[in-house]
Amino acid sequence: MSTARVELPPHLQRYVVEQDYAAYTPRDQSVWRHVMRRLSRHLESRAHPTYLRGLAETGIELDEIPKLETMNERLDRLGWRCVGVRGFIPPAVFTEMQARGVLAIAADIRSHKTIMYTPAPDIIHESAGHAPIITDPAYAAYLKSCGEVGFKAIASAEDRALFEGIRNLSVVKEDPLATPEDVEHAQARLDAAAKSVRYVSESTRASRLYWWTAEYGLVGTLEQPKLYGAGLLSSIGEAEHCLTPEVRKLPLSVECANTAYDITRMQPQLFVARDFRHLNDVLADFKHSLAYIRGGDYGLDEALRSRAVNHLVLRKRGGESIEVTGEILEVHRAGKDTGPGLTASVIELVGPTMISTAGKCTEIPKRIDAVVLIGNERLPTRGRFSIRFASGVEATGYVVEGHEVVDFRVWLHGRQIPVSTWAYVAVAEAIPSVAGGPADPQKWDEYFGALDSFTAGNSEAIARQRKAEELPTDLASLYAEVRVMRRAKKTDRKRLTQILEDSKRFGEEALLREEIDELLTAN
């Protein structure tokens, strides 16, 4: 078991898979070798200077699919680690891992049929694309900070449906036995999910910033930029296309977060950073537009329209802060300022809810709703109460203990608000931050995450099995025999000629022919 897996908390660990190195077919190894050798030749003068040096420093060789154990030994020296995962993982999981300095590497490799470009994450993209540039300290700092921003940005309910659609389509396209009808259905599902999106969420904007930098970024001058984005460094087609005049080169700014992208085609424009320090400057500008920094009414509005689980940081009288996690159902306005950046007076959250301090869960309020009242007043620790707030709110009820209130009633300017009569009730002077997801992801996952369908699926495993079954045993043996010769540096020209002849009964095997020609030419 890898060190990175041991150190990850359980709610992230359940997305991790062991790298079954023996499951890679001999043709998979040829796919890796073909892509990496072609890319390294093309990128020698086109990629950022860190790239080729970084391959070696992070344990990535051109001739063999890397072993994650070896990569971890090298990455650990840089303050990073890596784990294997199954294809697309939820954005919140990916970004939290990245914020922790952990690269999530899709353990599978693209099919020989999609060798030029695949929309699905694979070990070529995740290891040879992302890892080498981490050897640059400024870029490594950016990647971690970008993960934190993505993790805290607020996502909408529709963002999840869109993610599931993208993941499903990528799996279907990599499945060699998928029918045209399967692909058509997966595409239609994704199209429907895309049409359901009501607005551009903070999470979407953060993903766009990540896409135009860490995935498809250029660095240097507009006239002679260098490649550093993982999507460019791991795709033969993109690497060759991106520096042509057909692709517009724009100066990188925070505006890239407002520029949509399409993963199914090559990009029509790319953004160029001056250097890797420039990335951190743009990220600093971007994060100050987000609810977790701005808080107040802005944060509440973002969380309200997301229709998803988020957490509110509440500053209480005396300076104490707590976090309330849940889905905001309603925000009632006082019609005047009630606190710094606030006009809200009553905030309703629907269960399940969670209370935490400094990111650590302190209470699960019996799956009851939570209500936040804005003001300086205090609730009694137990017993009957009736309180009037300067905002015009009046609240009555009976405190069972702590913040659990029964027979709860609330009025605003004399009009009764239909809040839950049994609720967790908190009073806050201010809401300095509203961030995406639960404040304590581990405890939330422990209590409420068991029904998450993601890790129960095995679609990637099925596609991987079908890809292996598609490779005839006799053909796999020919690939393996050539690989043994290459590794031993002992070429049997007569046998190579026979292998080439034997392979013809399987149709055109361009990768095998390429390896044989290379050995014959070299000797």
N, C-alpha and C positions, 0 to 999 in steps of 0.2 A: 504494500500500500504506500502511495506517495506521501511525502511530508506535507504537501499542500492539502491533500485530502484530509489528513488528520487534523490540521490546524483550522480548517474551515468549520464554522458552526453547522449544526445539523440541518438547518433549513436551506443551506447552500449545498451541503454535502450530498443531499438526496438527488441532486441533478448531475452529480459526478459519476462517470463510468470509468472502469479500468480499461486501459488500452490493451486490447487483445492482439498483440503484435503478430501472432501466428495466423490470425484470420486474414491478414493482407495476402492477396493472391500474388503469384509471380507477375501477373499483368498489372496489378496495382503498383508494384515496385517499378515497373517499366513506365507507368503513367507519371509517377513521381520524378523519375530520372529524366524523362523526356521534357517535362515542364520546367524543372529546375535548371537543366543544362541550357535549354533554349532561353529561359529568362535571364540566367546569369550572363550569358553572352550579350543579350540585348541590353541589359541594365548596367553593364560595366561602366559605360560612360554617361548613362542617362539617369541613374538613381543617385540619391544623396550618398556622399562618400561613406556614410555610416553603414550602408546596406550590406555590401560584400564582407566588410570586416565583421559586421554584426552577425552574419550567418554563422561563421566559425565560433564567435564568442558565445553564442547561445546554443551550441551543440547541434547545428543543422548542417548536414552534408548533402552534396548534390546527388550522390548515387544511391542513397538509401532513405526510406521513410524514417524520420527521426523517432527515437524512443523518448517518451516523455520523462522517464527517469533520468536519462542523460541530460535532457534540456533543463530539468530542475536543478541538477548539480551546477550547471553554468548560470542559470537565472538567479539562483540564490545569492551569488556574488554581487548581483546587481540590485538586490533587494526585491526581487520578483520571484514568482513561482508560476507553475502551470498545472492545469488539471484537464483531463479528458471529459468531454460532454457529448451529448447526442444532438448534433445538428443545431438548429435554432433553439435557444433557451429563452425564457421570458426576459424582456429587457431589464426589469428590476433586478433579476438574478445576475445577468451579465454585468450590469453597471456596478452592483455592489461588489462583485468579485474584483472588478477592475479597480475600484476605489481601495480595495484591500491589497492591491498589488499582485493579483492573481489573473493570469491569462486563461480564459476558457477556450480550450482548443477542441474543435470538433474532431473526433477520433477517426471518422470515416474519410475516405478519399473519393474524389470525383470519378465518374465512369470514364472509360476510354472514349465514349461517344460524346462526352461534353468536355473534352480536354482543353479546348480553347477558353471556355468560360462556363462557370456554373453559378446559378443564383443561390445555391445551397452552400452553407459554410462547410469547409472541409479542411483537412490537415495541412494542405498546401497553403490555403489562404491564412489560416489561423496561426500556423507556426512560422512559415517562411515569409508571410506578409507582415505580421505584427511584431514578432519577436526581435528581428535584427535592429530595428530603429530604437528599441528600448535602451540600447547601449549608449545613446545620447542622453545625458542627465536632464537637459531641459525638456526633451520630448517625453522622457519617462515621467517627469513631474506633471506634464500636461495630461498624459494619459490617465494618471491616478485622479487628478482634479476633475477631469472630464467625466470619469466614472462617478465621482461624488455628486456632481451636478446632475447627471442623468438619473441617478438614484433618487435624488430629492425632488426632481421636477414632477409636477402633477400630471398624471395620465388620465385619459378619459376611459369610460367603460368601452367605447368603441375601439380604442387603441388595442385592447386585448383581442377583440374579435378580428381585427385586421392582422395582428400578429399571428393568430391561429391560422388564418387564411394563407398568409405568406409561408408559414412553416409547412402546412399541408401541401401547397403547390410545389414547393422545393423538393419534398420527399417524393411526390408522385413523379416529378420530372427525372429524378435520379433512379427511379425504379425501372429496370429494363423490361419488366413484364407488364408495365402499366399500359392500358389500352388508350386509344385516342379519346374514347368516351370518359375514361378516368381523368385524363388531362383536362378535357373540356369541362367536366364537373368541378374540378379543383379550381380552374381559372374562373368559372362562373361564381363559385363561392367567394373567392377573393374579390371579384368585381362587386358583388353584393355588399361585402363587408366595407369596401372602400366607399361605396355610395351611402352607407349608413353613418359615416362620420359627420358629426354636426358642426365641428369647429376644429381649428388647429390648436391642439393642446400644448402645454409647456413641454411635455415629454416628446411630442413630435418635433418641436422646434429644437430640443436638445439633440434628438437623433439626427436631425439635418445637420447641425453643427458638427457632430461626430462624423457623419458621412462625408462631408466636404473637406474634412481635415484628416482624421485618422484612417479613413477608408479610401478617399479619393483626393488626397491633398498633394499639391505641388509646393515646392519651396525654392526660393531664389529670386531671380528677376523674371518679369513677364516675358522678356525676350528669350531667356535661356533657363527655364526652370528645371528643377530636378524632381524625380519621383520619390515620395516617401509614404504615401497612403497604401495600406495593405491590399486594397482592392486592385490598385495599379501594379503593385509589386508581385502579385500572385496570379494575374490573368495575362496570358500571352496576348490575347486580343486587345485588351485595354492598354497594356504596356506599349504596344506598337502604335495604337491609335491616338493616345492622349497628347502626344507632342506634335501631332500634325496640325496644319492650319485649319482643319475642319472643327477643331475644338477651341472655343473661345477661352482665353486666359484672363481672369479677373482678379484684381487685388483682394486679398482676404480681408473681410470685415465682418462684424456681427450680423450684417445683412444676409450672410449665407444661411442663417437659421430660418430665414423666410423663403428660402428657395427649395422647392420640392425636387425630388429625384425619382427616377424609375429604375428599379433594380433589374428589369428585364431587357434593358438595352444599354448600349454604350452612352456615356454621358456627353451631352452637347456642349457643356462648359465646365470649367474647373477653376478653383480658387487657389491663388498663389500666396503663400506666406513669405515674408521677408526672410525669416529664420525661425527656429523653434521657440525662441523667446516671444516672438510675435503671437504664437498660438496661445500662450498663457495670458497675454494682454487682451486678446479678443475674448477669451473665456471669462476673464474677470469682468469685462463689460457685459457679457451675456448674462452671467449669473445674477447681476444686480437687477435684472428685469424679472426675476422669478419670485414666486410667492414665498419661498422659504427664506428669502432675504427681505422682501418687502412686508410681508405679513399684513395685518390690518384688514380693511375692507377688500383690498385687492386680493389678498390671499383667500379670504372667505368666498369671494365671488368665483375664483378659479376652482376651489374645492367644490362649491355648490354645483357648478355646471358640469363638473367631471362625472358626477353620479358614480363615484368610486370611493374606495377607502383611502383616507388621508389622515394626517394628524396635525392637531393645533397645539402650538406652544402657548400656554396661558401664564401670564405674569400676574400673580396674586398680590394682594395687599401685604406689604412688608418685604417684597422683592422675591419671594419664593416662586419657583416656576414648576409647573407640571405639564404633561402632554396628554391630550385626549385623542384617542384614535377611534375613528368610525366614519360613517358616510353622512355628510351634512344633508339633512332633509329640508331645512328651511332656515332662513336668516331674516329676522324681524328688525326693522330699522326704527330708530327713535325719532328721526327727523332732525337731529342735531348731533353735535360731536359728543361721543360717550367715552372717548379715550384717544390715545395717540393713533391717528390714521383710521379711526373708527367712527361709524354712525350706527353700527349694529348694537342692539340691546339684548336680544334673545337669540340664541343659536341652538337649533335642535339637531341632534345626531341620532340616527337610527342604529339599533344594535345589529350585530355584536359590537361592543365597545371595549376599550382597554385604557387603563390609566398607567402612566409611567413617569419616571423622573430620570432626567439625564439619559434617556434612551433605554432604561431598564424598567420592565413591567413591575408595578407595585400592586395592581388590583385588576381583576376581571369582574366587572359589575353585573354578574348573574345574567348576562345577555340582555340586560335591560337598556333602554334608550338613555342618552345623556343629554342634559340641557346646560348650556353655559349662559350665565347672566353677567352682563357687563356692569361693573360698578366697584365701589370701595367697601361695601357692606360685608358682613360676615354672617354665615349661617351658624346656628348653635350646634354643638357637637351631638346633641340628641334632644328630642322633644318638639313641641309645637312652636311654629314661628309665623310671623307676618312682617314682611319687610317692604319698604318703599324705597325705590332707587331714584337718583336725581334724573335719570333718563326718562322717567315717567312709567317705569315698570313697577308693578306690585306683585309680590309672590307670597304664597302661603303654603303650608304643608306641615308634615310631621317627619322629623329626622329620626330614622330608626337608629342609625349609628354612622358616624363619619359623614359620607355624602349620599347615602341611600335615603331617599325621601318618598313617602307615600302620601296619598291624599294631596298631591301637588297641584296647585292652580297658579296660573300666571295671567296678568292683565297688562296691556300696554295702552296708555291713555284711556283707561276705562273699558277697553274692548278686550274680552277674554280671548286668549290664544289657546287653541286646542292641543296643548302639549300632553305627553303621556303622564298619567296620574301616579305612576310608579317609575322613578327615574334616578339616575345619578346626577346630582346637581352641583355645579361648580360656579364660583364667582371669581371673575378676573378683572383686573384693571386694564389690561392690554393683551393683544395677541400679536407678539413680535414676529411670529413665523407660522406659516402653514406649508407643510411639506407633503410630498407624495408618499403613499403607502403607510404602513404602521410604524410607530416610533421604535418598537422593539420587534423586528421581523421574526426573530427566533421564537419568542413567546406567542406571537400571533399565529405563526405557522403551527406551533405545537397545539394550540387550542382550536384553531379554525381552519388550518390549511390541509387537513387530512383528505378533504374532498377534491383537492386540486387534481384535475384529470391529466395534467401534463405528464407526470412521471409514470402514470399507469399505462401510457401508450407504448407500443413497440413498433411503430411504423418504420422508423429508421432501421431497426434490427431486421425487419422483414425485407426491406429494400436491399440491405447489405447481403442477406442470405440469398436473395434472388440473383444478385449480381455475381455471387460466387458460383451459384448453380448454373448460370448462363455460360460460364467458362468451361468448356469440355475438359475432362481430366487429361486426355492425351495432349491437348494444346497447352494446358497449364504445365505439363511436364517439359515440353519444349522450351517454354519461357524460363522454367527453373534451370534447365540444363545450360542455357546460354548465360544465365546469371551466375551460375557456379563457375563457368569458365572465366567470366569477367572478373569475379572476385579473386579467383586463384591466379589470375594473370597467366593462364595457360590456354592458348588458343589451338584448337584442333580444326584446321581449315576444312579437312575432308568432312568431318562430322558437322560443322557449321553449314556447309553446302547441302548436306543431307537434311538437316533440320529445316532449312529454308524450303527445300523441296517438299518435305512432309507437311509443312504448315499450309501449303497451298490448298489442301483439301478442306480447310476451314474457312476459305475465302481470303480476302485481303487482310492481313495482320500487319499494319503499317509499323506498329511499335516494335514488333519482333524483327521485322526486316531491318528497321533502323539500327537495332542493337547488333544484329549480325553484320551488317555493312560496316558498322563502326569498328568491330573487332577484326574483320578481314582487312580493313584499310590500315589499321594500326600495326598490323603484323605483316 
